[in-house]
Amino acid sequence: MTKQSDNKNINSKPVIIFPYRGYENNKRCEWYFWWTVDRCKKIDPRPIVMLPTDTVIRQDAASFLKDERCQTLEVVQTWSVDTCQTWLAGWGHVLDKYPEAERIVLLPGDLDYVNEDVEFYDNLGGFIETSSSDIAIGDFGTGNKYSAKGLVDTYGSYPLLANWFPEVSKRIRSLPLHRSRSEFLNIKTSVLRDLLINNRNFAYEQTLNFLIKCWNHDESKWRYHISVSPLGSLSDNKSFRNYRSCVDQIERIERMLSLLWREIKEPKKKTGVSDKKFEEQYAVFSDEYDKLCTKSNGILETARTTLRAFLGV
């Protein structure tokens, strides 16, 4: 974990995702957002804030846009399906407008559930300034294994990843990284450009997608140096209202993993390989995919049943 700045000579661009629901009636979220802005100004005097256009239309950013401090920021409005797509818009903005930037630091701006722990903010400050790895991921706990985030990971992302990409799953846990869907990313722009341009883009589950793409499936090793920065704990209370969002997230994860598996594992016909031999290879590929799909469906069914029980639906 990086406790102090190692970013003195690095040109980093921070990208803060404005709260989708705003902070009009949430003083804690408002405080965290502006704390994040102030901390980011230590590496960039004019941090970028990605502002969803529908948030503006709903008037959920009214006080933000009227705030004098807003003039010190580079506010970029964007239409996005969800928060992860807003990430993609922010990354693209930096890559297009700031080709000299060496790193991009992506941060959520909507945290209102940080536990009463000053250490979290100290750790996050160090994470923002880190530059010692190709990709740094901010890791955190929830303090409650039955929280919404905990349930999605325990019954969704962990078993699904182990089903489709067991080797990647094992390597992620040995980093050690517990939140493979973390919203905290500090990445070299050269690495980000490679991941975005030379690979399929997804509008969701970006961090998990990146981790799978960073794994060299032929040589069984990481393509880039990945580090993990433990940040602390976030509270995340469970509620029956979380049922739909949890199921949505788990099903998105499954769709992405199955698609990536097909792309990575699909046999490519090589010179000199007969049509019959290639058909045999494709049959093996198809059989394996069907078996993994059956297991994956079982994981989804178990996840839905467990979520209903724990969330009291």
PATOR-252735 format. One record per residue (C-alpha): z negated, y negated, x. Coordinates in nm, 3 decimals. Each point is the difference from the previous one (the first is absolute). Last residue first. Example, Ala and Ser with C-alpha at 12.3 -4.5 7.8 and 13.67 -1.06 7.14 Angstrom:
<rolos>
> -0.714 | 0.106 | 1.367 $
> -0.066 | 0.344 | -0.137 $
</rolos>
This chain:
<rolos>
> 0.052 | 1.038 | -3.751 $
> -0.330 | 0.017 | 0.186 $
> 0.131 | -0.113 | 0.337 $
> -0.120 | 0.314 | 0.178 $
> 0.124 | 0.245 | -0.263 $
> 0.329 | -0.171 | -0.071 $
> 0.068 | -0.035 | 0.372 $
> -0.068 | 0.370 | 0.057 $
> 0.247 | 0.112 | -0.266 $
> 0.269 | -0.238 | 0.122 $
> -0.051 | 0.104 | 0.363 $
> 0.009 | 0.370 | -0.083 $
> 0.332 | -0.042 | -0.181 $
> 0.144 | -0.204 | 0.286 $
> -0.111 | 0.259 | 0.258 $
> 0.157 | 0.279 | -0.206 $
> 0.325 | -0.194 | -0.021 $
> -0.005 | -0.031 | 0.379 $
> -0.043 | 0.374 | 0.042 $
> 0.305 | 0.065 | -0.217 $
> 0.195 | -0.273 | 0.180 $
> -0.090 | 0.156 | 0.337 $
> 0.143 | 0.334 | -0.113 $
> 0.319 | -0.162 | -0.132 $
> 0.047 | -0.189 | 0.327 $
> -0.039 | 0.320 | 0.203 $
> 0.264 | 0.174 | -0.210 $
> 0.239 | -0.294 | 0.034 $
> -0.035 | -0.012 | 0.379 $
> 0.051 | 0.375 | 0.027 $
> 0.312 | -0.027 | -0.216 $
> 0.123 | -0.288 | 0.214 $
> -0.030 | 0.209 | 0.313 $
> 0.191 | 0.285 | -0.164 $
> 0.274 | -0.240 | -0.112 $
> 0.022 | -0.129 | 0.357 $
> 0.049 | 0.354 | 0.130 $
> 0.275 | 0.063 | -0.256 $
> 0.175 | -0.327 | 0.081 $
> 0.003 | 0.090 | 0.369 $
> -0.196 | -0.199 | 0.255 $
> 0.219 | -0.114 | 0.291 $
> -0.078 | -0.368 | -0.038 $
> -0.325 | -0.054 | -0.184 $
> -0.061 | -0.015 | -0.373 $
> -0.313 | -0.195 | -0.073 $
> -0.281 | 0.191 | -0.167 $
> -0.221 | -0.200 | -0.240 $
> -0.348 | -0.020 | 0.152 $
> -0.034 | -0.376 | 0.056 $
> 0.177 | -0.127 | -0.310 $
> -0.142 | 0.270 | -0.226 $
> -0.353 | -0.057 | 0.132 $
> 0.038 | -0.376 | -0.046 $
> 0.093 | 0.050 | -0.366 $
> -0.294 | 0.234 | -0.061 $
> -0.241 | -0.240 | 0.170 $
> 0.123 | -0.306 | -0.190 $
> -0.015 | 0.164 | -0.340 $
> -0.346 | 0.145 | 0.069 $
> -0.140 | -0.336 | 0.111 $
> 0.138 | -0.168 | -0.309 $
> -0.163 | 0.269 | -0.217 $
> -0.335 | -0.060 | 0.170 $
> 0.027 | -0.376 | -0.044 $
> 0.088 | 0.018 | -0.369 $
> -0.278 | 0.252 | -0.064 $
> -0.252 | -0.234 | 0.165 $
> 0.133 | -0.305 | -0.187 $
> -0.020 | 0.188 | -0.333 $
> -0.354 | 0.124 | 0.056 $
> -0.145 | -0.322 | 0.141 $
> -0.106 | -0.125 | -0.344 $
> -0.246 | 0.290 | -0.016 $
> -0.190 | -0.183 | 0.273 $
> -0.103 | 0.077 | 0.357 $
> -0.139 | -0.278 | 0.214 $
> 0.172 | -0.082 | 0.324 $
> -0.230 | -0.143 | 0.265 $
> 0.170 | -0.061 | 0.332 $
> -0.151 | 0.134 | 0.320 $
> 0.054 | -0.076 | 0.367 $
> 0.301 | -0.105 | 0.204 $
> 0.079 | 0.303 | 0.214 $
> 0.308 | -0.090 | 0.208 $
> 0.244 | 0.288 | 0.045 $
> 0.267 | 0.015 | 0.267 $
> 0.358 | 0.127 | -0.005 $
> 0.216 | 0.015 | 0.312 $
> 0.352 | 0.076 | -0.116 $
> 0.227 | 0.304 | -0.037 $
> -0.302 | 0.219 | -0.070 $
> 0.036 | 0.364 | 0.101 $
> 0.134 | 0.327 | -0.132 $
> 0.329 | -0.001 | 0.195 $
> 0.235 | 0.058 | -0.294 $
> -0.212 | -0.168 | -0.269 $
> -0.051 | -0.314 | 0.208 $
> -0.265 | -0.172 | -0.211 $
> 0.039 | -0.371 | -0.052 $
> 0.198 | 0.059 | -0.319 $
> -0.296 | 0.186 | -0.154 $
> -0.237 | -0.280 | 0.100 $
> 0.238 | -0.265 | -0.133 $
> 0.020 | 0.166 | -0.341 $
> -0.379 | 0.020 | -0.017 $
> -0.025 | -0.370 | 0.077 $
> 0.274 | -0.101 | -0.244 $
> -0.139 | 0.177 | -0.305 $
> 0.238 | -0.192 | -0.229 $
> 0.332 | -0.184 | -0.002 $
> 0.149 | 0.258 | 0.234 $
> 0.254 | -0.057 | 0.271 $
> 0.206 | 0.283 | 0.149 $
> 0.009 | -0.005 | 0.378 $
> 0.193 | -0.173 | 0.277 $
> -0.040 | -0.356 | -0.124 $
> -0.358 | 0.001 | -0.124 $
> -0.165 | 0.226 | 0.257 $
> 0.199 | -0.145 | 0.289 $
> -0.075 | -0.357 | -0.105 $
> -0.368 | 0.085 | -0.033 $
> -0.006 | 0.142 | 0.352 $
> 0.163 | -0.311 | 0.146 $
> -0.228 | -0.220 | -0.212 $
> -0.307 | 0.161 | 0.154 $
> -0.251 | 0.095 | -0.269 $
> -0.339 | -0.105 | -0.136 $
> -0.056 | 0.167 | -0.337 $
> -0.291 | -0.022 | -0.248 $
> 0.092 | 0.125 | -0.348 $
> -0.106 | 0.356 | 0.090 $
> 0.187 | 0.291 | -0.159 $
> -0.088 | 0.247 | 0.278 $
> -0.364 | -0.094 | -0.056 $
> -0.204 | 0.253 | 0.200 $
> 0.157 | -0.045 | 0.342 $
> -0.133 | 0.181 | 0.306 $
> 0.253 | 0.018 | 0.180 $
> -0.088 | 0.367 | -0.076 $
> 0.040 | -0.049 | -0.376 $
> 0.351 | -0.134 | 0.048 $
> 0.089 | 0.291 | 0.229 $
> -0.105 | 0.262 | -0.256 $
> 0.195 | -0.167 | -0.279 $
> 0.307 | -0.035 | 0.222 $
> -0.014 | 0.373 | 0.072 $
> -0.049 | 0.091 | -0.367 $
> 0.293 | -0.212 | -0.127 $
> 0.077 | 0.096 | -0.361 $
> -0.319 | 0.180 | -0.098 $
> -0.241 | -0.183 | 0.230 $
> 0.147 | -0.331 | -0.121 $
> -0.057 | 0.104 | -0.360 $
> -0.353 | 0.119 | 0.072 $
> -0.103 | -0.326 | 0.170 $
> 0.196 | -0.246 | -0.219 $
> -0.112 | 0.124 | -0.338 $
> -0.336 | 0.165 | -0.063 $
> -0.202 | -0.150 | 0.285 $
> 0.217 | -0.309 | 0.052 $
> 0.035 | -0.102 | -0.364 $
> -0.365 | 0.089 | -0.066 $
> -0.128 | -0.210 | 0.289 $
> 0.201 | -0.304 | -0.105 $
> -0.129 | 0.028 | -0.357 $
> -0.359 | 0.060 | 0.114 $
> -0.142 | 0.353 | -0.012 $
> -0.042 | 0.025 | 0.378 $
> -0.214 | -0.311 | -0.008 $
> -0.073 | -0.202 | 0.316 $
> 0.355 | -0.133 | -0.019 $
> 0.100 | 0.055 | 0.360 $
> 0.236 | -0.200 | 0.216 $
> 0.285 | 0.027 | 0.248 $
> 0.212 | -0.287 | 0.128 $
> 0.319 | 0.140 | 0.147 $
> 0.139 | -0.113 | 0.335 $
> 0.365 | 0.077 | 0.076 $
> 0.168 | -0.040 | 0.338 $
> -0.337 | -0.028 | 0.170 $
> -0.206 | -0.248 | 0.202 $
> 0.072 | -0.312 | -0.203 $
> -0.322 | -0.071 | -0.191 $
> -0.062 | -0.346 | -0.143 $
> -0.017 | 0.087 | -0.369 $
> -0.203 | 0.312 | 0.077 $
> -0.263 | -0.203 | 0.182 $
> -0.048 | -0.226 | -0.301 $
> -0.013 | 0.305 | -0.225 $
> -0.280 | 0.147 | 0.210 $
> -0.207 | -0.317 | -0.023 $
> 0.068 | -0.021 | -0.373 $
> -0.110 | 0.359 | -0.056 $
> -0.305 | -0.048 | 0.224 $
> -0.137 | -0.263 | -0.238 $
> -0.078 | 0.278 | -0.248 $
> -0.085 | -0.071 | -0.360 $
> 0.271 | 0.236 | -0.116 $
> 0.350 | -0.139 | -0.033 $
> 0.104 | 0.020 | -0.366 $
> 0.186 | -0.321 | -0.066 $
> 0.299 | 0.076 | 0.219 $
> 0.315 | -0.164 | -0.130 $
> 0.176 | -0.141 | 0.304 $
> 0.125 | 0.327 | 0.142 $
> 0.102 | -0.032 | 0.365 $
> 0.318 | 0.063 | 0.197 $
> 0.002 | -0.103 | 0.367 $
> 0.350 | -0.026 | 0.143 $
> 0.058 | 0.022 | 0.375 $
> 0.237 | -0.133 | 0.265 $
> 0.141 | -0.295 | -0.194 $
> 0.315 | -0.142 | 0.162 $
> 0.221 | 0.109 | -0.291 $
> -0.200 | -0.230 | -0.230 $
> 0.206 | -0.070 | -0.312 $
> 0.172 | 0.333 | -0.066 $
> -0.263 | 0.240 | 0.138 $
> -0.278 | -0.213 | -0.146 $
> 0.152 | -0.016 | -0.347 $
> 0.087 | 0.369 | 0.008 $
> -0.361 | 0.089 | 0.071 $
> -0.118 | -0.217 | -0.286 $
> 0.253 | 0.146 | -0.244 $
> -0.102 | 0.352 | 0.101 $
> -0.366 | -0.082 | -0.053 $
> 0.088 | -0.139 | -0.344 $
> 0.162 | 0.337 | -0.068 $
> -0.334 | 0.160 | 0.079 $
> -0.174 | -0.231 | -0.246 $
> 0.214 | 0.104 | -0.293 $
> 0.338 | -0.053 | -0.160 $
> 0.059 | -0.315 | 0.200 $
> 0.149 | -0.342 | -0.069 $
> -0.086 | -0.232 | 0.287 $
> -0.157 | -0.335 | 0.070 $
> -0.055 | -0.084 | 0.366 $
> -0.284 | -0.236 | 0.086 $
> -0.011 | -0.120 | 0.360 $
> -0.352 | -0.138 | 0.017 $
> -0.156 | -0.336 | 0.087 $
> 0.111 | -0.150 | -0.332 $
> -0.206 | 0.266 | -0.183 $
> -0.311 | -0.160 | 0.146 $
> 0.047 | -0.288 | -0.242 $
> -0.065 | 0.241 | -0.290 $
> 0.235 | -0.059 | -0.294 $
> 0.204 | 0.313 | 0.076 $
> -0.317 | 0.207 | 0.028 $
> -0.148 | -0.138 | -0.323 $
> 0.310 | 0.096 | -0.195 $
> 0.052 | 0.344 | 0.155 $
> -0.080 | 0.200 | -0.313 $
> 0.221 | -0.230 | -0.208 $
> 0.179 | 0.306 | -0.145 $
> 0.325 | -0.132 | 0.146 $
> -0.159 | -0.035 | 0.343 $
> -0.121 | 0.361 | -0.001 $
> 0.348 | 0.100 | -0.116 $
> 0.141 | -0.165 | 0.312 $
> -0.212 | 0.214 | 0.232 $
> -0.133 | -0.217 | 0.286 $
> 0.037 | 0.120 | 0.358 $
> -0.213 | -0.222 | 0.222 $
> 0.121 | -0.069 | 0.353 $
> -0.249 | -0.144 | 0.246 $
> 0.058 | -0.350 | 0.141 $
> -0.216 | -0.060 | 0.310 $
> 0.065 | 0.355 | 0.122 $
> -0.238 | 0.218 | 0.204 $
> -0.329 | -0.176 | -0.077 $
> 0.152 | -0.109 | -0.331 $
> -0.034 | 0.360 | -0.113 $
> -0.378 | -0.036 | -0.018 $
> 0.027 | -0.311 | -0.217 $
> 0.244 | 0.170 | -0.237 $
> -0.219 | 0.312 | -0.023 $
> -0.303 | -0.214 | -0.083 $
> 0.215 | -0.174 | -0.260 $
> 0.080 | 0.332 | -0.171 $
> -0.356 | 0.131 | 0.034 $
> -0.147 | -0.307 | -0.173 $
> 0.250 | 0.018 | -0.282 $
> -0.075 | 0.371 | -0.050 $
> -0.371 | -0.077 | -0.020 $
> 0.057 | -0.292 | -0.234 $
> 0.192 | 0.211 | -0.251 $
> 0.105 | -0.186 | -0.311 $
> 0.319 | -0.167 | 0.127 $
> 0.041 | 0.249 | 0.285 $
> 0.358 | 0.105 | -0.058 $
> 0.098 | 0.315 | -0.187 $
> 0.248 | 0.101 | 0.270 $
> -0.235 | -0.120 | 0.274 $
> 0.210 | -0.172 | 0.270 $
> 0.125 | 0.237 | 0.269 $
> -0.072 | -0.148 | 0.341 $
> 0.263 | 0.026 | 0.274 $
> -0.120 | -0.085 | 0.350 $
> 0.264 | -0.075 | 0.262 $
> -0.088 | 0.097 | 0.355 $
> 0.129 | -0.153 | 0.323 $
> -0.211 | 0.177 | 0.260 $
> -0.159 | -0.182 | 0.292 $
> -0.361 | -0.003 | -0.117 $
> 0.022 | 0.322 | -0.200 $
> -0.271 | 0.211 | 0.158 $
> -0.266 | -0.162 | -0.218 $
> -0.336 | 0.166 | -0.027 $
> -0.156 | 0.291 | -0.179 $
> 0.298 | 0.232 | 0.003 $
> -0.098 | 0.341 | -0.130 $
</rolos>
